[in-house]
Amino acid sequence: MYLQSAAGGSPVSLFFFLAIFAVMYFFFLRPQVKKQKAQDQFVSEIKGGNTIVTSSGIIGKISKVEKNSITIITDNKTHLQVLHSAISKELTENYLKAKNPVSK
C-alpha cells in the first residue's frame, strides 16, 4: 500500500491553494475594501444641510457636524445625535434617487 506524505506538497496543491486565495481576494476582499473606502469618503464629505439616512433607517437633515458625531433634524423640533458610522451611503443614495427620480 502506498501512502503519500502530508508534509511533502506537490506544485499542483500549491497552485490550488494560491488559486483559492486569488478567488477569495478578487471576489470577496477587494470589493469590500472598495465599498468601505467609498463609505469613508462619503462620510468625510458630508456637511450641514445634506439629507442623510442612517443604517437604522432614520432620515434627517444635518444641522451640525462634530468630530465624532453628527446632529440631524428629523422633524421641526426633533434633533438626534448619531455617530459617523451610523450614516449609510447606500441607503442615502437610494433614498435620494427614489425622492428625486430623473425624468427623461
N, C-alpha and C positions, 0 to 999 in steps of 0.2 A: 504494500500500500504506500502511495506517495503522499507526503504532506508538504505543503508549502509553508515557508516561514513567514510569519506575520511581520517581522521586522524588515525583511528584505522586500521593499516595494518595487514594482516594475514601473517603467516610464508611463505605461498606459494608465495605471492607477494615479500617478502624479498628475498627468494630463486631465484625468477625470475630476480630480479634486480642484484643480485650477479652473476648469470649465464651470464647475458648480459655483465657485466663488465669483467668477466673472458674471454669470447669470444673476446671482444674488445682488451683486453690485449694480448692474445696469437696470434691473427691473424693480428693485426694492430700495436700496440705499440712495442711489443718485436722485431719483425723483423726490424722495422725502427731503433731501438736503436742499434741492432747488425750491421746493414748496416752503420750507422753513425760512430760507433767505428772502423769498417774496413776502412772506408774512412779516418778518422783521423789518423789511424796508417799508411796508405799508404802515406799520405801527409807528415807525420813526418819522414818517411824513405827515401824520395827521396833525390838524391844527383846529383851533376854535372855529365853530360854525359848521364843521363837517357832520354829516349824518352817519352814524355807525350802528352796527348790530353786534351785540356781544355773543359769545359762544352759547349762552343760555337762551338767546332769542330776544333779548331786550333791545328795543330800538330807541335811539335818542340822538340828540344833537349835542356836540361837545361844547361845553362852556368854559372849561379850564383844563389845561394840560400841565401836570406837575411831573416831578422826576419819576415817581413810581406809580402814580395813579392818574386817572382822568375823571373829571366830573362831567356827567352828562345830564341833560334836561330831558325827561321823558314826558312831562306834562307842564302846564304853566308854572306850577309851584313845586314840582317834584324833581329834586336833584339827587342823583345817585353817584357814588364814588366807586369806580371799578379799577382794577389793575390793568396795566397794558396788555398782559397776557390773556385777558378776557375778551379782547376785541378780535373778531373773526373777519379776516379779509374776504374769505369765500362767501360767508353769509351777507356781508355788507355789499359786495358786488352783485350778488343775486337779488338782494332787496332793491338796490338802486335800478337794476335792469327791469325788474317787474314794475317798479313805480313809474319809471320813465321809459316806456318802450319806444324804440326807434321806428318811426313810420316811414314807409317808402313811397 
